[in-house]
Amino acid sequence: MKGLLFKDFLLIRRQGKTLLYLLVFYVIFFFVLARSSDKPADSGTVAGVVSTIAVILEYVLILNTLAYDENSKWNRYALSLPVGRNGIVGA
C-alpha cells in the first residue's frame, strides 16, 4: 500500500506542475476577460471562478491517476498475485 501511495504522489507531483500552469493561465485569462468587459467583476466573482477552476483541476488530477492505473492494467496484475485483496490493501 505504501508503494501504491508513493506512486500516486509521484504522479500527482509530475502532473501537478502542468495543472498549476493551467490554473495560472485560467486565472490570467479570467482577469483579462473581466477587465475587458463593460462592468468590472467584483472580488466575490473572481474568488468564485478561481476556486471553481482549482477544484476542477484537482478533480482532473485524481482522474488522471486513476486512468494511469487502468491503462497499466493494475487490477489484472493484482488479481494474479498470491495474496487476497485485503492483503494487497493492507500491505
N, C-alpha and C positions, 0 to 999 in steps of 0.2 A: 504494500500500500504506500509505503514511503517513496518507493521508486516511481509509482504512478503519479503521486502528488508532485514529486520533483520534476517529472517530465512535463506535467501540466504547467507548473510555474515557469519552466524554461520556455515553453511555447507562448505563454502569456507575456513574458518579458520580450521575446522576439517580436511578437505581433503587436504588443503594446506600444512600441515606438512608432510603428506605422499608424496605429489608431490615434496616438497623440498628435501626430502631424495632421491627420484628418480633422481632429477636433479643433486644432488651431485654425486650420483652413476654413472650417464652417463658421467659427466664431468671427473671423475677419470678414468672411463673406456676408454674414448677417449684419455686422456693423456697417459695412459699405452699403448694403441694401437699405438699412434703416436710415442712414444719413441721406440717401438719395431720394427717399420718399418725401411727400409733401408735409406730413406731420411726423415729428420725431418720435421714436419709440421710447416709452418710459422704462425705468430701471426694472420694474417687475416683469415686463415683457422680455427684456433682454435676459434676465436671470432664468425665466421660464424656458426660453428657447435653448440657452446654453446647457441647462441641466437636462432637458429632454434629449438633446443631442448626445450628451455624455452617457446617459442611461442607455440609449440605443446602441452606441458604440461598445459599451461594456457587454451588452447582450450579444452583439455580433462576436465579440471576443470569446465568450463562453461557447457559442455555437461553433466557432471555428475549432476550438479544442475538442469538442465532441465529434465534429466531422473528421478531424485528424485521426481519432481512434477508429472511426468507422471505415475510413479509407485504408487503414493499415490492417484491417480485419482482426482487431484485438479480441473480439468476442470469440471468434473461431479458435484462436490460439489459446485463450484462457480455458475454454471448454476441453481442450486436448491435454491440459495439464493433469498430473495425477492427484491433484487436490480438488476439493469441492469449492463451490462458490464462496462459502463462508470462510474457507481457508485463504482464498485469494484476497478477500477484503480485509481479513484480519492480519495478513502478513505485514 
